[in-house]
Amino acid sequence: MVASPEKAAAMKALREQGVFGFERVSVGKGQDQAAAVRLSDPKGRVRINLSVDAAGNPRLEFLDESGRATLSLPPQSSKQSVQ
């Protein structure tokens, strides 16, 4: 069944308002083989990323409301490999 443009727009507006809720916790693995945990605020914005890449390098990022990293561990300039 195909929804009318009006219905699709109304459903989109309801989703954006959070009427159906937001995903708060996500655990998974990406195509790059990095394992990740993402924690979101009540509005569905990702605020914490915890990941381990395919080479075994861990990363923890704290994000502001717009998704910019305010703190990254290890720092961006630090390149290290797990032995």
ZIBEL-V164655 format. One record per residue. N is the residue number from 1. RES is the residue in three letters. PSI is psi in degrees with one decimal (* if undefined). Layout:
N,RES,PSI
N,RES,PSI
//
This chain:
1,MET,131.1
2,VAL,128.7
3,ALA,147.8
4,SER,157.2
5,PRO,-34.7
6,GLU,-44.1
7,LYS,-42.6
8,ALA,-42.0
9,ALA,-40.6
10,ALA,-42.2
11,MET,-40.6
12,LYS,-44.2
13,ALA,-41.3
14,LEU,-41.0
15,ARG,-44.2
16,GLU,-28.2
17,GLN,-11.5
18,GLY,15.1
19,VAL,-35.9
20,PHE,3.4
21,GLY,170.2
22,PHE,151.5
23,GLU,127.0
24,ARG,-28.2
25,VAL,133.0
26,SER,131.3
27,VAL,129.5
28,GLY,-170.8
29,LYS,132.7
30,GLY,176.1
31,GLN,-24.3
32,ASP,7.6
33,GLN,14.4
34,ALA,130.6
35,ALA,138.5
36,ALA,148.4
37,VAL,129.1
38,ARG,129.6
39,LEU,131.7
40,SER,156.8
41,ASP,176.9
42,PRO,-17.4
43,LYS,5.5
44,GLY,7.2
45,ARG,129.3
46,VAL,128.8
47,ARG,-24.1
48,ILE,129.6
49,ASN,128.4
50,LEU,123.4
51,SER,159.1
52,VAL,119.2
53,ASP,177.0
54,ALA,-23.8
55,ALA,-3.2
56,GLY,10.7
57,ASN,123.0
58,PRO,156.5
59,ARG,138.1
60,LEU,125.8
61,GLU,133.8
62,PHE,128.3
63,LEU,147.7
64,ASP,-176.3
65,GLU,-25.6
66,SER,1.6
67,GLY,5.0
68,ARG,138.4
69,ALA,125.8
70,THR,-24.1
71,LEU,131.5
72,SER,133.1
73,LEU,126.2
74,PRO,162.0
75,PRO,152.3
76,GLN,-37.6
77,SER,-13.7
78,SER,117.6
79,LYS,116.8
80,GLN,159.9
81,SER,137.5
82,VAL,134.0
83,GLN,*
//
